[in-house]
Amino acid sequence: MIMKKKTSLACSECGSRNYSVGVGGTARTERLEVKKFCRHCNKHTLHRETK
């Protein structure tokens, strides 16, 4: 069974952690960046992976 590491995505504008994602076992040097909806900012913003 493959275990996924759980990380959270934080809004780049307000800093709130809105989403949690399971990241696979591949080694990456860059953090995940996805455009998602932030309910605190009430608009689509860039969300970055945090620890």
PyMOL Python script that loads the backbone (N, CA, C, O; Angstrom):
from pymol import cmd

cmd.read_pdbstr("""\
ATOM      1  N   MET A   1       0.834  -1.184   0.000  1.00  0.00           N
ATOM      2  CA  MET A   1       0.000   0.000   0.000  1.00  0.00           C
ATOM      3  C   MET A   1       0.878   1.247   0.000  1.00  0.00           C
ATOM      4  O   MET A   1       1.800   1.363   0.807  1.00  0.00           O
ATOM      5  N   ILE A   2       0.595   2.163  -0.892  1.00  0.00           N
ATOM      6  CA  ILE A   2       1.379   3.394  -1.013  1.00  0.00           C
ATOM      7  C   ILE A   2       0.795   4.449  -0.083  1.00  0.00           C
ATOM      8  O   ILE A   2      -0.399   4.741  -0.129  1.00  0.00           O
ATOM      9  N   MET A   3       1.652   5.015   0.761  1.00  0.00           N
ATOM     10  CA  MET A   3       1.221   6.064   1.685  1.00  0.00           C
ATOM     11  C   MET A   3       1.417   7.423   1.024  1.00  0.00           C
ATOM     12  O   MET A   3       2.424   7.663   0.359  1.00  0.00           O
ATOM     13  N   LYS A   4       0.450   8.298   1.215  1.00  0.00           N
ATOM     14  CA  LYS A   4       0.553   9.645   0.684  1.00  0.00           C
ATOM     15  C   LYS A   4       0.803  10.610   1.828  1.00  0.00           C
ATOM     16  O   LYS A   4       0.199  10.504   2.895  1.00  0.00           O
ATOM     17  N   LYS A   5       1.692  11.542   1.591  1.00  0.00           N
ATOM     18  CA  LYS A   5       1.987  12.563   2.584  1.00  0.00           C
ATOM     19  C   LYS A   5       0.923  13.658   2.476  1.00  0.00           C
ATOM     20  O   LYS A   5       0.634  14.141   1.381  1.00  0.00           O
ATOM     21  N   LYS A   6       0.352  14.041   3.599  1.00  0.00           N
ATOM     22  CA  LYS A   6      -0.695  15.054   3.598  1.00  0.00           C
ATOM     23  C   LYS A   6      -0.084  16.431   3.810  1.00  0.00           C
ATOM     24  O   LYS A   6       0.663  16.645   4.764  1.00  0.00           O
ATOM     25  N   THR A   7      -0.401  17.355   2.926  1.00  0.00           N
ATOM     26  CA  THR A   7       0.035  18.734   3.083  1.00  0.00           C
ATOM     27  C   THR A   7      -1.170  19.643   2.905  1.00  0.00           C
ATOM     28  O   THR A   7      -2.216  19.213   2.419  1.00  0.00           O
ATOM     29  N   SER A   8      -1.018  20.884   3.295  1.00  0.00           N
ATOM     30  CA  SER A   8      -2.120  21.828   3.141  1.00  0.00           C
ATOM     31  C   SER A   8      -1.725  22.920   2.162  1.00  0.00           C
ATOM     32  O   SER A   8      -0.544  23.214   1.975  1.00  0.00           O
ATOM     33  N   LEU A   9      -2.738  23.516   1.540  1.00  0.00           N
ATOM     34  CA  LEU A   9      -2.520  24.611   0.599  1.00  0.00           C
ATOM     35  C   LEU A   9      -2.959  25.907   1.259  1.00  0.00           C
ATOM     36  O   LEU A   9      -4.074  26.004   1.771  1.00  0.00           O
ATOM     37  N   ALA A  10      -2.080  26.903   1.245  1.00  0.00           N
ATOM     38  CA  ALA A  10      -2.367  28.191   1.861  1.00  0.00           C
ATOM     39  C   ALA A  10      -2.525  29.255   0.787  1.00  0.00           C
ATOM     40  O   ALA A  10      -1.808  29.252  -0.214  1.00  0.00           O
ATOM     41  N   CYS A  11      -3.461  30.158   0.999  1.00  0.00           N
ATOM     42  CA  CYS A  11      -3.705  31.262   0.073  1.00  0.00           C
ATOM     43  C   CYS A  11      -2.505  32.201   0.084  1.00  0.00           C
ATOM     44  O   CYS A  11      -1.970  32.516   1.146  1.00  0.00           O
ATOM     45  N   SER A  12      -2.083  32.646  -1.094  1.00  0.00           N
ATOM     46  CA  SER A  12      -0.917  33.519  -1.172  1.00  0.00           C
ATOM     47  C   SER A  12      -1.253  34.955  -0.774  1.00  0.00           C
ATOM     48  O   SER A  12      -0.346  35.729  -0.467  1.00  0.00           O
ATOM     49  N   GLU A  13      -2.536  35.331  -0.770  1.00  0.00           N
ATOM     50  CA  GLU A  13      -2.914  36.701  -0.415  1.00  0.00           C
ATOM     51  C   GLU A  13      -3.214  36.859   1.078  1.00  0.00           C
ATOM     52  O   GLU A  13      -2.658  37.743   1.729  1.00  0.00           O
ATOM     53  N   CYS A  14      -4.090  36.006   1.626  1.00  0.00           N
ATOM     54  CA  CYS A  14      -4.476  36.179   3.030  1.00  0.00           C
ATOM     55  C   CYS A  14      -3.762  35.204   3.957  1.00  0.00           C
ATOM     56  O   CYS A  14      -3.737  35.430   5.167  1.00  0.00           O
ATOM     57  N   GLY A  15      -3.178  34.119   3.428  1.00  0.00           N
ATOM     58  CA  GLY A  15      -2.411  33.185   4.246  1.00  0.00           C
ATOM     59  C   GLY A  15      -3.231  32.096   4.914  1.00  0.00           C
ATOM     60  O   GLY A  15      -2.665  31.271   5.631  1.00  0.00           O
ATOM     61  N   SER A  16      -4.543  32.060   4.709  1.00  0.00           N
ATOM     62  CA  SER A  16      -5.362  31.034   5.347  1.00  0.00           C
ATOM     63  C   SER A  16      -5.168  29.697   4.651  1.00  0.00           C
ATOM     64  O   SER A  16      -5.010  29.635   3.432  1.00  0.00           O
ATOM     65  N   ARG A  17      -5.183  28.628   5.437  1.00  0.00           N
ATOM     66  CA  ARG A  17      -5.001  27.278   4.905  1.00  0.00           C
ATOM     67  C   ARG A  17      -6.373  26.687   4.632  1.00  0.00           C
ATOM     68  O   ARG A  17      -7.071  26.271   5.556  1.00  0.00           O
ATOM     69  N   ASN A  18      -6.761  26.649   3.362  1.00  0.00           N
ATOM     70  CA  ASN A  18      -8.105  26.260   2.974  1.00  0.00           C
ATOM     71  C   ASN A  18      -8.229  24.819   2.532  1.00  0.00           C
ATOM     72  O   ASN A  18      -9.288  24.220   2.719  1.00  0.00           O
ATOM     73  N   TYR A  19      -7.202  24.241   1.958  1.00  0.00           N
ATOM     74  CA  TYR A  19      -7.295  22.920   1.344  1.00  0.00           C
ATOM     75  C   TYR A  19      -6.208  22.006   1.884  1.00  0.00           C
ATOM     76  O   TYR A  19      -5.119  22.466   2.226  1.00  0.00           O
ATOM     77  N   SER A  20      -6.501  20.705   1.961  1.00  0.00           N
ATOM     78  CA  SER A  20      -5.483  19.712   2.282  1.00  0.00           C
ATOM     79  C   SER A  20      -5.454  18.701   1.141  1.00  0.00           C
ATOM     80  O   SER A  20      -6.501  18.277   0.652  1.00  0.00           O
ATOM     81  N   VAL A  21      -4.255  18.321   0.724  1.00  0.00           N
ATOM     82  CA  VAL A  21      -4.088  17.416  -0.406  1.00  0.00           C
ATOM     83  C   VAL A  21      -3.128  16.303  -0.021  1.00  0.00           C
ATOM     84  O   VAL A  21      -2.272  16.473   0.847  1.00  0.00           O
ATOM     85  N   GLY A  22      -3.285  15.159  -0.680  1.00  0.00           N
ATOM     86  CA  GLY A  22      -2.367  14.049  -0.508  1.00  0.00           C
ATOM     87  C   GLY A  22      -1.356  14.068  -1.631  1.00  0.00           C
ATOM     88  O   GLY A  22      -1.726  13.983  -2.802  1.00  0.00           O
ATOM     89  N   VAL A  23      -0.087  14.176  -1.293  1.00  0.00           N
ATOM     90  CA  VAL A  23       0.983  14.259  -2.288  1.00  0.00           C
ATOM     91  C   VAL A  23       1.665  12.904  -2.354  1.00  0.00           C
ATOM     92  O   VAL A  23       1.988  12.312  -1.324  1.00  0.00           O
ATOM     93  N   GLY A  24       1.883  12.413  -3.576  1.00  0.00           N
ATOM     94  CA  GLY A  24       2.500  11.104  -3.778  1.00  0.00           C
ATOM     95  C   GLY A  24       3.946  11.061  -3.341  1.00  0.00           C
ATOM     96  O   GLY A  24       4.495  12.058  -2.871  1.00  0.00           O
ATOM     97  N   GLY A  25       4.562   9.902  -3.497  1.00  0.00           N
ATOM     98  CA  GLY A  25       5.909   9.665  -3.008  1.00  0.00           C
ATOM     99  C   GLY A  25       7.020  10.211  -3.886  1.00  0.00           C
ATOM    100  O   GLY A  25       8.193   9.990  -3.582  1.00  0.00           O
ATOM    101  N   THR A  26       6.700  10.914  -4.960  1.00  0.00           N
ATOM    102  CA  THR A  26       7.755  11.425  -5.826  1.00  0.00           C
ATOM    103  C   THR A  26       8.461  12.590  -5.155  1.00  0.00           C
ATOM    104  O   THR A  26       7.817  13.444  -4.546  1.00  0.00           O
ATOM    105  N   ALA A  27       9.770  12.627  -5.264  1.00  0.00           N
ATOM    106  CA  ALA A  27      10.565  13.693  -4.657  1.00  0.00           C
ATOM    107  C   ALA A  27      10.542  14.916  -5.569  1.00  0.00           C
ATOM    108  O   ALA A  27      10.940  14.844  -6.731  1.00  0.00           O
ATOM    109  N   ARG A  28      10.075  16.024  -5.035  1.00  0.00           N
ATOM    110  CA  ARG A  28      10.024  17.275  -5.793  1.00  0.00           C
ATOM    111  C   ARG A  28      10.857  18.322  -5.073  1.00  0.00           C
ATOM    112  O   ARG A  28      10.982  18.286  -3.848  1.00  0.00           O
ATOM    113  N   THR A  29      11.422  19.244  -5.818  1.00  0.00           N
ATOM    114  CA  THR A  29      12.190  20.322  -5.206  1.00  0.00           C
ATOM    115  C   THR A  29      11.351  21.589  -5.081  1.00  0.00           C
ATOM    116  O   THR A  29      11.628  22.443  -4.239  1.00  0.00           O
ATOM    117  N   GLU A  30      10.319  21.709  -5.926  1.00  0.00           N
ATOM    118  CA  GLU A  30       9.465  22.898  -5.887  1.00  0.00           C
ATOM    119  C   GLU A  30       8.161  22.588  -5.185  1.00  0.00           C
ATOM    120  O   GLU A  30       7.708  21.444  -5.170  1.00  0.00           O
ATOM    121  N   ARG A  31       7.558  23.619  -4.599  1.00  0.00           N
ATOM    122  CA  ARG A  31       6.284  23.445  -3.921  1.00  0.00           C
ATOM    123  C   ARG A  31       5.139  23.501  -4.922  1.00  0.00           C
ATOM    124  O   ARG A  31       5.229  24.160  -5.958  1.00  0.00           O
ATOM    125  N   LEU A  32       4.068  22.801  -4.595  1.00  0.00           N
ATOM    126  CA  LEU A  32       2.887  22.745  -5.437  1.00  0.00           C
ATOM    127  C   LEU A  32       2.169  24.093  -5.421  1.00  0.00           C
ATOM    128  O   LEU A  32       1.948  24.661  -4.352  1.00  0.00           O
ATOM    129  N   GLU A  33       1.806  24.608  -6.589  1.00  0.00           N
ATOM    130  CA  GLU A  33       1.066  25.867  -6.709  1.00  0.00           C
ATOM    131  C   GLU A  33      -0.147  25.633  -7.587  1.00  0.00           C
ATOM    132  O   GLU A  33      -0.017  25.202  -8.732  1.00  0.00           O
ATOM    133  N   VAL A  34      -1.344  25.921  -7.044  1.00  0.00           N
ATOM    134  CA  VAL A  34      -2.595  25.688  -7.750  1.00  0.00           C
ATOM    135  C   VAL A  34      -3.484  26.900  -7.554  1.00  0.00           C
ATOM    136  O   VAL A  34      -3.508  27.498  -6.478  1.00  0.00           O
ATOM    137  N   LYS A  35      -4.219  27.262  -8.602  1.00  0.00           N
ATOM    138  CA  LYS A  35      -5.177  28.352  -8.478  1.00  0.00           C
ATOM    139  C   LYS A  35      -6.499  27.785  -7.980  1.00  0.00           C
ATOM    140  O   LYS A  35      -7.132  26.985  -8.670  1.00  0.00           O
ATOM    141  N   LYS A  36      -6.926  28.200  -6.771  1.00  0.00           N
ATOM    142  CA  LYS A  36      -8.143  27.682  -6.148  1.00  0.00           C
ATOM    143  C   LYS A  36      -8.969  28.849  -5.619  1.00  0.00           C
ATOM    144  O   LYS A  36      -8.499  29.985  -5.573  1.00  0.00           O
ATOM    145  N   PHE A  37     -10.207  28.556  -5.221  1.00  0.00           N
ATOM    146  CA  PHE A  37     -11.089  29.578  -4.665  1.00  0.00           C
ATOM    147  C   PHE A  37     -10.831  29.723  -3.176  1.00  0.00           C
ATOM    148  O   PHE A  37     -10.838  28.733  -2.443  1.00  0.00           O
ATOM    149  N   CYS A  38     -10.603  30.950  -2.723  1.00  0.00           N
ATOM    150  CA  CYS A  38     -10.416  31.250  -1.301  1.00  0.00           C
ATOM    151  C   CYS A  38     -11.711  31.863  -0.779  1.00  0.00           C
ATOM    152  O   CYS A  38     -12.157  32.900  -1.270  1.00  0.00           O
ATOM    153  N   ARG A  39     -12.309  31.222   0.214  1.00  0.00           N
ATOM    154  CA  ARG A  39     -13.577  31.728   0.723  1.00  0.00           C
ATOM    155  C   ARG A  39     -13.396  32.948   1.614  1.00  0.00           C
ATOM    156  O   ARG A  39     -14.352  33.686   1.854  1.00  0.00           O
ATOM    157  N   HIS A  40     -12.170  33.169   2.111  1.00  0.00           N
ATOM    158  CA  HIS A  40     -11.905  34.353   2.927  1.00  0.00           C
ATOM    159  C   HIS A  40     -11.711  35.596   2.057  1.00  0.00           C
ATOM    160  O   HIS A  40     -12.177  36.681   2.405  1.00  0.00           O
ATOM    161  N   CYS A  41     -11.020  35.432   0.925  1.00  0.00           N
ATOM    162  CA  CYS A  41     -10.833  36.533  -0.027  1.00  0.00           C
ATOM    163  C   CYS A  41     -12.024  36.668  -0.968  1.00  0.00           C
ATOM    164  O   CYS A  41     -12.224  37.722  -1.573  1.00  0.00           O
ATOM    165  N   ASN A  42     -12.815  35.603  -1.091  1.00  0.00           N
ATOM    166  CA  ASN A  42     -13.989  35.532  -1.961  1.00  0.00           C
ATOM    167  C   ASN A  42     -13.621  35.685  -3.446  1.00  0.00           C
ATOM    168  O   ASN A  42     -14.346  36.314  -4.217  1.00  0.00           O
ATOM    169  N   LYS A  43     -12.476  35.092  -3.828  1.00  0.00           N
ATOM    170  CA  LYS A  43     -12.051  35.095  -5.229  1.00  0.00           C
ATOM    171  C   LYS A  43     -11.040  33.976  -5.454  1.00  0.00           C
ATOM    172  O   LYS A  43     -10.561  33.364  -4.500  1.00  0.00           O
ATOM    173  N   HIS A  44     -10.719  33.713  -6.716  1.00  0.00           N
ATOM    174  CA  HIS A  44      -9.727  32.705  -7.066  1.00  0.00           C
ATOM    175  C   HIS A  44      -8.336  33.298  -6.895  1.00  0.00           C
ATOM    176  O   HIS A  44      -8.023  34.341  -7.470  1.00  0.00           O
ATOM    177  N   THR A  45      -7.501  32.629  -6.102  1.00  0.00           N
ATOM    178  CA  THR A  45      -6.140  33.083  -5.848  1.00  0.00           C
ATOM    179  C   THR A  45      -5.185  31.904  -5.971  1.00  0.00           C
ATOM    180  O   THR A  45      -5.608  30.751  -6.060  1.00  0.00           O
ATOM    181  N   LEU A  46      -3.909  32.207  -5.976  1.00  0.00           N
ATOM    182  CA  LEU A  46      -2.879  31.182  -6.032  1.00  0.00           C
ATOM    183  C   LEU A  46      -2.684  30.595  -4.640  1.00  0.00           C
ATOM    184  O   LEU A  46      -2.474  31.330  -3.676  1.00  0.00           O
ATOM    185  N   HIS A  47      -2.754  29.275  -4.537  1.00  0.00           N
ATOM    186  CA  HIS A  47      -2.538  28.573  -3.273  1.00  0.00           C
ATOM    187  C   HIS A  47      -1.231  27.787  -3.379  1.00  0.00           C
ATOM    188  O   HIS A  47      -0.985  27.104  -4.374  1.00  0.00           O
ATOM    189  N   ARG A  48      -0.393  27.892  -2.340  1.00  0.00           N
ATOM    190  CA  ARG A  48       0.906  27.221  -2.327  1.00  0.00           C
ATOM    191  C   ARG A  48       0.942  26.150  -1.238  1.00  0.00           C
ATOM    192  O   ARG A  48       0.267  26.255  -0.213  1.00  0.00           O
ATOM    193  N   GLU A  49       1.739  25.130  -1.486  1.00  0.00           N
ATOM    194  CA  GLU A  49       1.882  24.030  -0.544  1.00  0.00           C
ATOM    195  C   GLU A  49       2.646  24.487   0.692  1.00  0.00           C
ATOM    196  O   GLU A  49       3.672  25.158   0.583  1.00  0.00           O
ATOM    197  N   THR A  50       2.140  24.120   1.874  1.00  0.00           N
ATOM    198  CA  THR A  50       2.813  24.402   3.132  1.00  0.00           C
ATOM    199  C   THR A  50       3.086  23.086   3.839  1.00  0.00           C
ATOM    200  O   THR A  50       2.615  22.037   3.398  1.00  0.00           O
ATOM    201  N   LYS A  51       3.829  23.127   4.913  1.00  0.00           N
ATOM    202  CA  LYS A  51       4.136  21.917   5.662  1.00  0.00           C
ATOM    203  C   LYS A  51       3.104  21.643   6.710  1.00  0.00           C
ATOM    204  O   LYS A  51       3.210  20.655   7.437  1.00  0.00           O
TER     205      LYS A  51
END
""", "prot")
cmd.dss("prot")
cmd.show_as("cartoon", "prot")
cmd.util.cbc("prot")
cmd.orient("prot")
